[in-house]
């Protein structure tokens, strides 16, 4: 599987470790940055990874920032993205099983390295259950389509 990964400065160290896990699992890992731990803006890297997943250039994405909240917000702005903030094994499992999440988001200042490794392994191996969950994903897609290009007047 081809996986895009990116972070901000708060998630840089964890990103470097999770790249190794992906490679050990046999996945092709494409690093969208940053290249170091100097301060950067998370939307820049969230956009790159999310665009790659949305355009189907890659199969899945992984994003890491301080809490994971900012990256989640950025990623879910893109069509066909189902980004899930997973800071434990239960949410990692069910984000795939029930929601077919295609972007994993982790809080680099929230989750320790050992747990992050297990979250990633779980998220990468659990398959979407389908069934009643597919109907719900189709409803989300319908909402996305109805509101694409929609703006509010300020």
ZITAUR-V937847 format. One record per pair of residues at least 24 apart in sequence whose C-alpha atoms are under 10 Angstrom apart, sorted by the first residue. I is the first residue (numbers start at 0). GAP is how many residues later the second one is. D is the distance in Angstrom with one decimal. If there is no record, write none. Layout:
BEGIN
((I/GAP/D) (I/GAP/D))
END
This chain:
BEGIN
((0/24/9.6) (0/25/7.9) (0/26/5.0) (0/27/6.1) (0/28/8.5) (0/57/7.9) (0/58/6.3) (0/59/7.9) (0/123/9.4) (1/24/9.6) (1/25/6.0) (1/26/4.7) (1/27/6.1) (1/28/7.4) (1/51/9.7) (1/54/9.9) (1/55/8.4) (1/56/5.1) (1/57/5.4) (1/58/6.8) (1/59/8.6) (2/24/6.9) (2/25/6.1) (2/26/5.0) (2/27/6.1) (2/28/8.6) (2/46/9.1) (2/49/9.2) (2/50/8.5) (2/54/9.3) (2/55/5.7) (2/56/5.9) (2/57/4.9) (2/58/5.3) (2/59/7.3) (2/99/9.7) (2/100/9.3) (2/121/9.8) (3/24/8.5) (3/25/5.9) (3/26/4.7) (3/27/6.0) (3/28/6.9) (3/29/9.9) (3/44/8.8) (3/45/5.7) (3/46/8.4) (3/47/9.8) (3/48/7.1) (3/49/7.5) (3/53/9.0) (3/54/6.4) (3/55/8.0) (3/56/6.4) (3/57/4.6) (3/58/6.2) (3/59/8.5) (3/99/9.0) (4/24/7.0) (4/25/6.1) (4/26/5.0) (4/27/6.0) (4/28/7.6) (4/29/9.8) (4/40/8.8) (4/41/9.0) (4/43/9.1) (4/44/6.3) (4/45/9.4) (4/47/9.9) (4/55/8.8) (4/56/5.6) (4/57/4.7) (4/58/5.8) (4/59/8.3) (4/98/9.3) (4/99/9.4) (4/100/9.9) (5/24/8.7) (5/25/6.1) (5/26/5.1) (5/27/5.2) (5/28/6.9) (5/29/9.7) (5/36/8.9) (5/38/9.5) (5/39/5.7) (5/40/6.7) (5/41/9.3) (5/42/7.9) (5/43/6.4) (5/44/9.5) (5/55/8.2) (5/56/6.5) (5/57/5.1) (5/58/6.6) (5/59/8.8) (5/65/9.6) (5/99/9.8) (6/24/9.2) (6/25/8.1) (6/26/6.4) (6/27/6.5) (6/28/9.6) (6/30/9.7) (6/33/9.1) (6/34/9.2) (6/35/6.6) (6/36/9.3) (6/37/9.2) (6/38/6.1) (6/39/7.2) (6/42/9.2) (6/55/8.4) (6/56/5.5) (6/57/4.6) (6/58/5.6) (6/59/9.0) (6/61/9.5) (6/64/8.3) (6/98/9.5) (6/99/9.6) (6/100/10.0) (6/101/8.9) (7/25/7.9) (7/26/6.6) (7/27/9.7) (7/28/9.1) (7/29/7.8) (7/30/8.7) (7/31/7.4) (7/32/5.8) (7/33/6.4) (7/34/4.9) (7/35/8.5) (7/36/8.6) (7/37/6.9) (7/38/8.5) (7/55/8.6) (7/56/6.8) (7/57/5.3) (7/58/7.8) (7/63/8.9) (7/100/9.3) (8/24/9.5) (8/25/7.4) (8/26/9.2) (8/27/7.2) (8/28/4.6) (8/29/5.8) (8/30/5.3) (8/31/5.9) (8/32/8.1) (8/33/8.1) (8/55/9.1) (8/56/7.3) (8/57/8.2) (8/99/9.5) (9/27/7.3) (9/28/9.0) (9/29/8.1) (9/30/9.0) (9/32/9.2) (9/54/7.8) (9/55/5.5) (9/56/5.0) (9/57/8.7) (9/58/9.9) (9/97/8.7) (9/98/6.2) (9/99/6.9) (10/26/8.3) (10/31/9.5) (10/52/8.3) (10/53/4.9) (10/54/4.7) (10/55/6.1) (10/56/9.0) (10/57/9.0) (10/95/8.5) (10/96/7.4) (10/97/4.7) (10/98/7.4) (11/24/6.7) (11/25/5.8) (11/26/9.0) (11/52/7.6) (11/53/8.0) (11/54/9.6) (11/96/8.1) (12/24/7.6) (12/51/9.7) (12/95/8.3) (12/100/9.2) (13/50/7.5) (13/51/9.3) (13/92/9.2) (13/93/9.4) (13/94/6.3) (13/95/9.3) (13/97/9.3) (13/98/8.6) (13/99/6.6) (13/102/8.0) (13/103/9.1) (14/47/8.5) (14/48/8.0) (14/49/6.8) (14/50/9.3) (14/91/9.7) (14/93/8.5) (14/98/9.9) (14/101/9.9) (16/96/7.7) (16/97/9.8) (16/99/9.2) (16/100/8.1) (17/44/8.9) (17/46/9.9) (17/95/8.6) (17/98/7.7) (17/99/6.5) (17/100/9.9) (17/102/7.5) (17/103/9.5) (18/43/9.5) (18/98/9.9) (19/97/9.6) (20/95/10.0) (20/96/6.8) (20/97/9.4) (20/99/8.0) (20/100/7.8) (21/95/9.3) (21/98/8.2) (21/99/8.1) (21/102/8.7) (24/96/8.2) (24/99/9.0) (24/100/9.7) (26/97/9.6) (27/30/9.4) (27/31/10.0) (28/29/9.3) (28/31/9.9) (28/32/9.3) (28/33/9.8) (29/28/8.6) (29/31/9.2) (30/30/10.0) (30/31/9.7) (31/31/9.8) (40/24/9.7) (40/29/10.0) (41/24/9.3) (41/26/9.8) (41/28/7.1) (41/29/6.5) (41/32/8.5) (42/27/7.6) (42/28/6.8) (42/29/9.9) (42/30/9.0) (42/31/6.1) (42/32/8.7) (43/27/9.7) (43/30/9.1) (44/26/8.5) (44/29/9.3) (44/30/9.8) (45/24/8.6) (45/25/5.6) (45/26/8.3) (45/27/9.0) (45/28/6.0) (45/29/6.0) (45/30/9.7) (45/59/9.9) (46/24/8.7) (46/27/6.7) (46/28/6.7) (46/29/9.9) (46/30/9.0) (46/31/8.4) (47/27/9.3) (48/26/8.0) (48/54/8.7) (49/24/8.0) (49/25/5.3) (49/26/8.2) (49/27/8.7) (49/28/6.6) (49/29/9.0) (49/30/9.5) (49/31/7.2) (49/32/9.8) (49/33/8.9) (49/52/9.5) (49/53/7.7) (50/24/8.4) (50/26/9.9) (50/27/7.0) (50/28/8.8) (50/29/10.0) (50/30/9.0) (52/25/9.0) (52/26/9.4) (52/27/8.3) (52/28/7.2) (52/29/9.9) (52/49/7.5) (52/50/7.8) (53/24/6.5) (53/25/6.0) (53/26/5.7) (53/27/6.0) (53/28/9.6) (53/48/9.2) (53/49/9.9) (54/24/8.6) (54/25/8.7) (54/26/9.8) (55/24/9.5) (57/44/9.9) (58/43/7.5) (58/44/9.3) (59/41/8.5) (59/42/5.0) (59/43/5.7) (59/44/8.1) (59/64/9.0) (60/40/9.5) (60/41/6.3) (60/42/4.5) (60/43/6.3) (60/44/8.5) (61/40/8.5) (61/41/5.5) (61/42/4.7) (61/43/5.9) (61/44/7.9) (61/58/8.7) (62/40/7.2) (62/41/6.2) (62/42/4.8) (62/43/6.5) (62/44/8.8) (62/45/9.5) (63/40/8.5) (63/41/5.7) (63/42/5.0) (63/43/5.8) (63/44/5.9) (63/45/9.3) (64/40/8.0) (64/41/6.9) (64/42/5.5) (64/43/5.6) (64/44/7.7) (64/45/9.5) (65/40/8.3) (65/41/5.1) (65/42/4.9) (65/43/4.9) (65/44/7.2) (65/45/9.5) (66/38/9.1) (66/39/7.2) (66/40/3.9) (66/41/6.3) (66/42/6.0) (66/43/6.1) (66/44/8.9) (67/36/9.5) (67/37/5.7) (67/38/5.1) (67/39/4.1) (67/40/7.2) (67/41/8.7) (67/42/8.5) (67/43/10.0) (68/36/8.2) (68/37/8.6) (68/38/7.5) (69/35/9.5) (69/37/9.5) (70/32/10.0) (70/33/9.7) (70/34/6.9) (70/35/8.7) (70/36/9.1) (71/31/8.7) (71/32/8.6) (71/33/6.4) (71/34/9.0) (71/35/10.0) (74/28/7.7) (74/29/9.7) (74/30/9.0) (75/27/9.1) (76/67/9.6) (76/71/10.0) (77/66/9.4) (77/70/9.9) (78/62/8.5) (78/65/7.2) (78/66/8.5) (78/69/8.5) (79/57/10.0) (79/60/9.4) (79/61/7.3) (79/64/8.3) (79/65/9.8) (80/60/9.7) (81/55/9.4) (81/58/9.6) (85/25/9.4) (85/30/9.1) (85/33/7.4) (85/34/9.2) (85/37/9.0) (86/24/6.2) (86/25/9.4) (86/28/8.3) (86/29/7.6) (86/32/7.5) (87/27/7.4) (87/28/8.1) (87/30/8.8) (87/31/6.4) (87/32/9.9) (88/26/8.0) (88/27/8.9) (88/29/7.2) (88/30/5.3) (88/31/8.8) (88/32/9.5) (88/33/7.0) (88/34/8.3) (89/29/8.7) (89/32/9.1) (89/33/9.8) (90/28/8.7) (90/31/9.8) (90/32/8.9) (91/26/9.3) (91/27/5.9) (91/28/7.6) (91/29/9.1) (91/30/6.4) (91/31/5.2) (91/32/9.0) (91/34/8.7) (92/26/8.1) (92/27/9.7) (92/28/9.7) (92/29/6.1) (92/30/5.8) (92/31/9.1) (92/32/8.8) (92/33/6.3) (92/34/8.9) (92/35/9.6) (93/28/9.8) (93/29/8.6) (93/32/8.5) (93/33/9.7) (93/34/8.8) (93/35/9.5) (94/28/7.8) (94/31/9.1) (94/32/9.9) (94/33/8.7) (95/26/9.0) (95/27/6.4) (95/28/8.4) (95/29/8.9) (95/30/6.1) (95/31/6.2) (95/32/5.4) (95/33/8.1) (96/26/9.1) (96/29/6.4) (96/30/5.8) (96/31/4.3) (96/32/5.1) (96/33/7.9) (96/36/8.7) (97/29/9.1) (97/30/6.2) (97/31/6.1) (97/32/7.2) (97/33/9.2) (97/34/8.8) (97/35/5.7) (97/36/8.3) (97/38/9.2) (97/39/9.0) (98/29/7.2) (98/30/8.6) (98/31/8.8) (98/34/6.9) (98/35/8.3) (98/37/8.4) (98/38/7.0) (99/26/9.3) (99/27/7.7) (99/28/5.2) (99/29/8.1) (99/30/8.4) (99/33/8.7) (99/34/8.8) (99/37/8.3) (100/26/10.0) (100/27/8.5))
END
